[in-house]
């Protein structure tokens, strides 16, 4: 595990050599991926990396540099490079570190690291990928092919220090299993997938369960058809509903707000969504992928209510965007190994509703259940939304037949206000999560 002292020593060296302020990020990790296809190993990757990034301020001038050489000489070159860059850049009146009173970290074990994710050998990881694909292939004779299965794992650590006296370090781990079966019947051929991911291997779904679920998803898409252009209710499966949460997250990013490049700019305190909509960003939930003890500026992560019963309550901010907007950081600084911090998310999710997803579907007389979205047709500035889609047609509260080659369209402003039902099936498979949700009406363009 990385020692936070090395990050603090790098900051100290930068200050001794002329920086007025500095912050250092260090990361190391080991990454594994095994991909199999049609019962044979196809690719295998097992790699490790270490790197450090330094950001310095000379007055209001910023210089950034990074290195993978963590020797004494490598760190000295890192410091000199960052300082050289700072002396030739333009001044930014908003550049700086967070207010010292904002710094700190969450106490206790946040369950970000599990040894079992790293302890499983390569042979066992490959075996589980093969078993996952085999479960899909064996589920039904119509599963005639596969685009593969994979086992991925990561374990690593990160350290951060700044010239205000903050220094911290923590470890993380993750692993996942996925498979992508192909179903065929007659002249109809469809592909789908299923996966499981967790901080701990013990929390993964079994290979058999993942394979069967992937096969079921592929089979239900066979013999899909187009539908006529019309306006109907649209129900989003949780996996695709996450993309709507992603658009909201982009729209409340402080960078978009101070540039006035978001349809939610200037809307704090106003109704922007249906009253049943509460959206939360929470970086404190143990064991989840968006959790950390502090953000990438050394500010403790927290629970931020972004939308509360339809009312916009907060943007997501780091120290820089907060200064731009005259607000306080929300502990959402995020950066790579080098450069200025951007705005990131913790666990960004739509709070669960009361209705089981089956009840939501049963309440639809005629409409679309979306399981796949294609393309990236969302404009965060205007709110215009248009995506290719596929899914299942609902007739009288039941799935009638699969549909594909259609487009769904509306405006994100209208979509948020028209969220009519929210399911009880919230589940975190990534840092962004949503239960099933239904939008009262969208335009479907088909035949």
C-alpha positions as CSV (number, residue, x, y, z in Angstrom):
1,X,0.0,0.0,0.0
2,X,1.2,3.5,-0.8
3,X,2.5,5.5,2.1
4,X,0.9,8.9,2.5
5,X,4.2,10.2,3.8
6,X,5.8,10.0,0.3
7,X,3.0,12.2,-1.0
8,X,3.5,14.6,1.9
9,X,7.3,14.6,1.3
10,X,6.7,15.5,-2.4
11,X,4.6,18.4,-1.4
12,X,7.2,19.6,1.1
13,X,9.9,19.5,-1.6
14,X,7.7,21.5,-4.0
15,X,7.3,24.2,-1.3
16,X,11.0,24.2,-0.5
17,X,11.7,24.8,-4.2
18,X,9.4,27.8,-4.6
19,X,5.8,26.7,-4.8
20,X,3.3,28.8,-2.8
21,X,0.9,25.8,-2.6
22,X,1.0,22.2,-3.7
23,X,-0.9,19.0,-3.8
24,X,0.3,15.5,-4.7
25,X,-1.7,12.4,-5.8
26,X,-0.1,9.0,-5.9
27,X,-1.7,5.8,-7.2
28,X,-0.6,2.1,-7.6
29,X,-2.6,-0.9,-8.7
30,X,-2.8,-4.3,-10.2
31,X,-5.3,-5.0,-13.0
32,X,-6.4,-8.4,-14.2
33,X,-8.7,-9.3,-17.1
34,X,-9.4,-12.8,-18.6
35,X,-11.7,-13.0,-21.6
36,X,-13.0,-16.3,-23.0
37,X,-15.1,-17.0,-26.0
38,X,-16.8,-20.3,-27.1
39,X,-15.2,-22.2,-24.2
40,X,-11.6,-21.0,-25.0
41,X,-9.4,-18.4,-23.4
42,X,-9.1,-15.5,-25.8
43,X,-7.2,-12.7,-24.0
44,X,-5.4,-12.4,-20.7
45,X,-4.1,-9.2,-19.1
46,X,-2.2,-8.9,-15.8
47,X,-0.6,-5.5,-15.3
48,X,0.6,-3.2,-12.6
49,X,1.3,0.5,-12.4
50,X,2.5,3.2,-10.1
51,X,2.4,6.9,-10.7
52,X,2.5,10.3,-9.0
53,X,1.0,13.6,-10.1
54,X,1.9,17.0,-8.7
55,X,0.0,20.3,-8.9
56,X,1.7,23.5,-7.7
57,X,0.7,27.1,-7.5
58,X,3.1,30.0,-7.8
59,X,0.8,32.9,-7.0
60,X,-2.3,32.2,-9.1
61,X,-0.3,30.4,-11.7
62,X,-0.8,26.6,-11.9
63,X,1.7,23.9,-13.0
64,X,1.0,20.2,-13.2
65,X,3.2,17.2,-14.0
66,X,3.3,13.5,-13.4
67,X,5.7,10.6,-13.4
68,X,5.8,6.8,-13.1
69,X,9.3,7.0,-11.6
70,X,8.8,7.2,-7.8
71,X,12.5,7.2,-7.0
72,X,14.1,10.2,-5.4
73,X,15.4,11.4,-8.7
74,X,12.0,10.9,-10.4
75,X,10.2,12.9,-7.7
76,X,12.8,15.7,-8.0
77,X,12.2,15.9,-11.8
78,X,8.4,15.8,-11.1
79,X,8.7,18.8,-8.8
80,X,10.9,20.8,-11.2
81,X,8.7,20.1,-14.2
82,X,5.6,21.3,-12.4
83,X,7.3,24.5,-11.2
84,X,8.6,25.3,-14.7
85,X,5.1,25.0,-16.1
86,X,3.6,27.2,-13.4
87,X,6.0,30.0,-14.3
88,X,4.8,30.2,-17.9
89,X,1.1,29.7,-17.5
90,X,-1.5,32.5,-17.2
91,X,-2.9,33.6,-13.8
92,X,-6.3,32.2,-12.8
93,X,-7.9,34.4,-10.1
94,X,-10.0,31.4,-8.9
95,X,-7.0,28.9,-8.6
96,X,-6.2,27.6,-5.2
97,X,-6.6,24.9,-2.6
98,X,-9.7,24.3,-0.6
99,X,-10.3,26.3,2.6
100,X,-8.3,24.6,5.4
101,X,-11.5,24.3,7.4
102,X,-13.0,22.1,4.7
103,X,-10.3,19.4,4.9
104,X,-10.7,16.1,6.6
105,X,-11.7,12.5,6.0
106,X,-14.4,10.0,7.1
107,X,-13.4,7.8,10.0
108,X,-13.7,4.0,10.2
109,X,-13.7,1.2,7.6
110,X,-15.7,2.0,4.5
111,X,-15.3,-1.5,3.1
112,X,-13.4,-0.3,0.0
113,X,-10.9,-3.2,0.1
114,X,-11.4,-6.9,0.3
115,X,-8.4,-9.3,0.2
116,X,-10.4,-12.0,-1.6
117,X,-10.6,-10.0,-4.8
118,X,-6.8,-10.2,-5.0
119,X,-6.2,-13.7,-3.6
120,X,-8.0,-15.7,-6.3
121,X,-5.5,-17.1,-8.7
122,X,-5.5,-16.6,-12.5
123,X,-6.6,-20.2,-13.2
124,X,-9.7,-19.8,-10.9
125,X,-10.6,-16.5,-12.5
126,X,-10.4,-18.0,-16.0
127,X,-12.5,-21.0,-14.8
128,X,-15.2,-18.7,-13.5
129,X,-15.4,-16.8,-16.8
130,X,-15.7,-20.1,-18.7
131,X,-18.4,-21.3,-16.2
132,X,-20.3,-18.1,-16.7
133,X,-20.3,-18.5,-20.5
134,X,-21.1,-22.2,-20.3
135,X,-24.2,-21.4,-18.1
136,X,-25.5,-19.1,-20.8
137,X,-24.8,-21.5,-23.7
138,X,-26.5,-24.4,-21.8
139,X,-29.6,-22.4,-20.8
140,X,-31.5,-22.9,-24.1
141,X,-30.7,-24.5,-27.5
142,X,-31.4,-21.2,-29.1
143,X,-28.3,-19.7,-27.5
144,X,-26.1,-20.7,-30.4
145,X,-23.1,-18.4,-30.0
146,X,-21.4,-16.1,-27.6
147,X,-19.4,-12.9,-27.8
148,X,-17.5,-14.1,-24.7
149,X,-17.4,-13.8,-21.0
150,X,-14.9,-12.0,-18.7
151,X,-13.5,-11.9,-15.2
152,X,-11.9,-8.6,-14.2
153,X,-10.2,-7.7,-10.9
154,X,-8.4,-4.7,-9.5
155,X,-6.7,-3.9,-6.3
156,X,-4.7,-0.8,-5.5
157,X,-4.1,2.1,-3.2
158,X,-4.1,5.9,-3.5
159,X,-2.5,8.6,-1.4
160,X,-3.0,12.3,-1.4
161,X,-1.4,15.2,0.4
162,X,-1.4,19.0,0.2
163,X,0.5,22.0,1.6
164,X,-2.3,22.8,4.1
165,X,-1.3,19.7,6.1
166,X,-3.7,17.1,4.8
167,X,-2.3,13.6,4.1
168,X,-4.3,10.5,3.6
169,X,-4.2,7.1,1.9
170,X,-6.6,4.1,1.4
171,X,-6.9,0.9,-0.5
172,X,-9.6,-0.2,-3.0
173,X,-10.5,-3.5,-4.7
174,X,-13.1,-4.6,-7.2
175,X,-14.0,-7.6,-9.4
176,X,-16.7,-8.4,-11.9
177,X,-18.1,-11.3,-14.0
178,X,-19.9,-10.8,-17.3
179,X,-21.1,-12.7,-20.3
180,X,-22.6,-11.8,-23.7
181,X,-24.6,-14.6,-25.3
182,X,-26.1,-14.6,-28.8
183,X,-29.6,-16.1,-29.3
184,X,-30.8,-17.3,-32.7
185,X,-34.1,-18.7,-34.0
186,X,-34.8,-18.8,-37.7
187,X,-33.7,-15.6,-39.3
188,X,-33.7,-13.7,-36.0
189,X,-30.5,-13.2,-34.1
190,X,-30.1,-11.1,-30.9
191,X,-27.3,-10.4,-28.4
192,X,-27.6,-9.3,-24.7
193,X,-25.6,-9.5,-21.5
194,X,-25.6,-9.7,-17.8
195,X,-22.9,-8.9,-15.2
196,X,-22.2,-8.7,-11.5
197,X,-19.6,-6.4,-9.9
198,X,-18.6,-5.8,-6.3
199,X,-15.7,-4.7,-4.0
200,X,-15.4,-8.3,-2.8
201,X,-15.4,-11.6,-4.8
202,X,-17.7,-13.1,-2.2
203,X,-20.4,-10.6,-3.1
204,X,-20.5,-11.5,-6.8
205,X,-23.5,-13.4,-8.2
206,X,-22.7,-16.9,-9.1
207,X,-21.5,-17.8,-12.6
208,X,-24.6,-19.9,-13.1
209,X,-26.9,-17.1,-12.2
210,X,-25.1,-14.6,-14.4
211,X,-25.1,-16.9,-17.4
212,X,-28.8,-17.8,-17.1
213,X,-29.9,-14.2,-16.7
214,X,-27.8,-13.1,-19.7
215,X,-29.4,-15.9,-21.8
216,X,-32.9,-14.9,-20.7
217,X,-32.3,-11.4,-21.7
218,X,-31.0,-12.4,-25.2
219,X,-33.9,-14.8,-25.8
220,X,-36.6,-12.3,-25.0
221,X,-35.3,-10.1,-27.8
222,X,-35.8,-12.7,-30.6
223,X,-38.2,-11.8,-33.4
224,X,-38.3,-8.1,-32.5
225,X,-40.3,-5.7,-34.6
226,X,-40.8,-2.0,-35.2
227,X,-43.9,-0.2,-33.8
228,X,-45.7,2.8,-35.3
229,X,-44.7,6.3,-34.4
230,X,-46.7,7.4,-31.4
231,X,-46.7,9.0,-28.0
232,X,-46.9,6.5,-25.1
233,X,-45.7,5.9,-21.5
234,X,-42.1,4.6,-21.4
235,X,-40.8,2.4,-18.6
236,X,-37.0,2.3,-18.1
237,X,-35.3,-0.9,-16.9
238,X,-32.9,-0.1,-14.0
239,X,-29.8,-0.6,-16.2
240,X,-30.9,1.9,-18.8
241,X,-32.5,4.3,-16.2
242,X,-29.0,4.8,-14.9
243,X,-28.2,6.8,-18.1
244,X,-30.9,9.3,-17.1
245,X,-29.2,9.7,-13.7
246,X,-26.0,10.3,-15.6
247,X,-27.5,13.1,-17.5
248,X,-28.8,14.7,-14.3
249,X,-25.3,14.3,-12.8
250,X,-23.8,16.1,-15.8
251,X,-26.4,18.8,-15.6
252,X,-25.6,19.6,-11.9
253,X,-21.8,19.5,-12.4
254,X,-20.4,22.8,-11.2
255,X,-18.3,23.3,-14.3
256,X,-21.5,23.2,-16.5
257,X,-23.3,25.5,-14.1
258,X,-20.8,28.3,-14.0
259,X,-20.5,28.2,-17.8
260,X,-24.3,28.4,-18.0
261,X,-24.1,25.2,-20.1
262,X,-26.8,23.2,-18.3
263,X,-30.6,23.2,-18.5
264,X,-30.5,23.3,-14.7
265,X,-28.3,26.4,-14.3
266,X,-29.9,29.0,-12.0
267,X,-32.6,26.6,-10.9
268,X,-31.7,26.1,-7.2
269,X,-34.9,26.1,-5.1
270,X,-37.1,25.6,-8.2
271,X,-39.2,22.6,-9.1
272,X,-37.3,20.6,-11.8
273,X,-38.8,17.2,-11.4
274,X,-41.9,15.3,-10.3
275,X,-42.6,15.4,-6.5
276,X,-41.8,11.7,-6.2
277,X,-38.2,12.3,-7.4
278,X,-35.4,12.6,-4.9
279,X,-31.8,12.3,-6.2
280,X,-28.9,11.9,-3.9
281,X,-25.1,11.9,-4.2
282,X,-23.6,10.0,-1.3
283,X,-19.9,9.2,-1.1
284,X,-20.2,7.7,2.4
285,X,-22.1,4.4,1.8
286,X,-19.8,1.5,2.8
287,X,-18.7,-1.0,0.2
288,X,-20.0,0.9,-2.9
289,X,-18.1,2.0,-6.0
290,X,-18.6,5.8,-5.4
291,X,-17.5,5.7,-1.8
292,X,-14.2,7.2,-0.5
293,X,-13.1,8.8,2.8
294,X,-12.2,12.1,1.1
295,X,-12.4,13.6,-2.3
296,X,-9.4,14.4,-4.6
297,X,-8.8,17.7,-2.8
298,X,-8.8,16.2,0.7
299,X,-12.4,17.3,1.6
300,X,-14.5,14.6,3.3
301,X,-17.1,13.0,1.1
302,X,-20.7,13.4,2.3
303,X,-24.4,12.9,1.5
304,X,-25.7,15.7,-0.7
305,X,-29.4,15.9,-1.6
306,X,-29.4,17.1,-5.2
307,X,-33.2,17.0,-5.9
308,X,-35.6,16.7,-3.0
309,X,-39.2,15.8,-3.9
310,X,-38.8,17.5,-7.2
311,X,-37.0,20.7,-5.9
312,X,-33.4,21.3,-7.0
313,X,-31.4,21.7,-3.8
314,X,-27.7,21.5,-4.7
315,X,-25.1,21.3,-7.5
316,X,-22.0,19.1,-7.2
317,X,-18.9,21.2,-6.6
318,X,-15.2,21.1,-6.0
319,X,-13.3,24.0,-4.5
320,X,-12.7,25.7,-7.8
321,X,-16.3,25.6,-9.1
322,X,-17.5,26.6,-5.6
323,X,-15.4,29.8,-5.7
324,X,-16.6,30.5,-9.2
325,X,-20.2,30.3,-8.0
326,X,-19.7,31.9,-4.6
327,X,-20.7,28.6,-2.9
328,X,-19.1,25.9,-0.7
329,X,-17.5,22.7,-2.0
330,X,-19.7,19.6,-1.7
331,X,-16.7,17.3,-1.5
332,X,-16.9,16.2,-5.2
333,X,-13.4,16.9,-6.5
334,X,-12.2,14.2,-8.9
335,X,-9.0,14.0,-10.8
336,X,-6.8,11.6,-12.7
337,X,-3.2,11.3,-11.7
338,X,-2.4,14.9,-12.8
339,X,-4.1,18.2,-13.7
340,X,-6.6,20.4,-12.0
341,X,-9.4,18.6,-10.2
342,X,-12.7,18.3,-12.0
343,X,-16.1,17.5,-10.5
344,X,-17.0,13.9,-9.9
345,X,-19.7,11.9,-8.2
346,X,-20.0,9.7,-5.2
347,X,-22.9,7.1,-5.3
348,X,-25.4,9.1,-7.4
349,X,-28.8,7.6,-7.3
350,X,-32.6,8.0,-7.5
351,X,-34.2,7.1,-4.3
352,X,-36.3,3.9,-4.5
353,X,-40.1,4.2,-4.7
354,X,-42.8,2.0,-3.2
355,X,-44.1,0.1,-6.3
356,X,-42.6,-3.3,-7.3
357,X,-41.5,-3.0,-11.0
358,X,-44.1,-5.6,-12.0
359,X,-46.9,-3.3,-10.7
360,X,-45.6,-0.5,-12.8
361,X,-45.7,-2.6,-15.9
362,X,-49.2,-3.9,-15.0
363,X,-50.4,-0.3,-14.8
364,X,-49.5,0.4,-18.5
365,X,-52.2,-0.1,-21.0
366,X,-50.0,0.4,-24.0
367,X,-46.4,1.5,-23.9
368,X,-42.7,0.7,-24.1
369,X,-40.3,-1.1,-21.7
370,X,-36.8,0.0,-22.6
371,X,-33.9,-2.4,-22.1
372,X,-31.3,-1.0,-24.5
373,X,-30.3,2.5,-25.4
374,X,-28.2,3.3,-28.5
375,X,-26.1,6.4,-29.1
376,X,-25.6,9.5,-27.0
377,X,-28.3,11.9,-28.1
378,X,-28.7,14.0,-24.9
379,X,-27.9,17.8,-25.0
380,X,-27.3,19.0,-21.4
381,X,-27.5,22.6,-22.5
382,X,-30.9,22.5,-24.0
383,X,-32.2,19.3,-22.5
384,X,-33.1,17.8,-25.9
385,X,-33.1,14.0,-25.7
386,X,-33.2,11.5,-28.6
387,X,-31.9,7.9,-28.3
388,X,-32.1,4.8,-30.3
389,X,-33.8,2.1,-28.3
390,X,-35.0,-1.5,-28.0
391,X,-37.1,-3.3,-25.5
392,X,-40.5,-4.9,-24.9
393,X,-43.9,-3.7,-25.9
394,X,-46.5,-3.6,-23.2
395,X,-50.1,-4.3,-23.9
396,X,-52.7,-4.4,-21.2
397,X,-50.1,-4.6,-18.5
398,X,-48.1,-7.5,-19.9
399,X,-45.1,-7.8,-22.2
400,X,-46.4,-8.6,-25.6
401,X,-43.4,-8.8,-28.0
402,X,-39.9,-7.4,-28.4
403,X,-39.3,-4.2,-30.3
404,X,-36.2,-2.7,-31.9
405,X,-35.1,-0.1,-34.5
406,X,-37.0,2.7,-32.8
407,X,-36.1,6.1,-31.4
408,X,-37.4,7.6,-28.2
409,X,-37.4,11.4,-27.8
410,X,-38.5,14.2,-25.5
411,X,-36.8,17.0,-23.5
412,X,-35.0,16.2,-20.2
413,X,-36.9,19.1,-18.5
414,X,-40.2,17.4,-19.5
415,X,-39.0,13.9,-18.7
416,X,-38.0,14.8,-15.1
417,X,-41.4,16.5,-14.5
418,X,-43.2,13.5,-16.1
419,X,-41.6,10.8,-14.0
420,X,-44.9,9.1,-12.9
421,X,-43.8,6.0,-11.1
422,X,-40.6,4.8,-9.4
423,X,-39.9,1.2,-8.6
424,X,-38.7,-0.4,-5.3
425,X,-35.8,-2.2,-7.0
426,X,-32.9,0.1,-6.4
427,X,-29.6,-1.9,-6.7
428,X,-26.0,-0.6,-6.9
429,X,-24.1,-2.2,-9.7
430,X,-21.9,0.9,-10.3
431,X,-21.6,4.3,-8.8
432,X,-24.7,5.4,-10.6
433,X,-28.0,3.6,-9.8
434,X,-31.7,3.9,-10.4
435,X,-34.7,1.7,-9.8
436,X,-37.3,1.1,-12.6
437,X,-39.0,4.3,-13.5
438,X,-41.8,5.3,-15.8
439,X,-42.2,8.5,-17.8
440,X,-45.7,9.6,-18.5
441,X,-45.2,10.2,-22.2
442,X,-42.4,10.2,-24.8
443,X,-42.4,10.2,-28.6
444,X,-41.5,6.9,-30.2
445,X,-40.4,7.1,-33.8
446,X,-40.8,3.8,-35.6
447,X,-42.4,2.7,-38.8
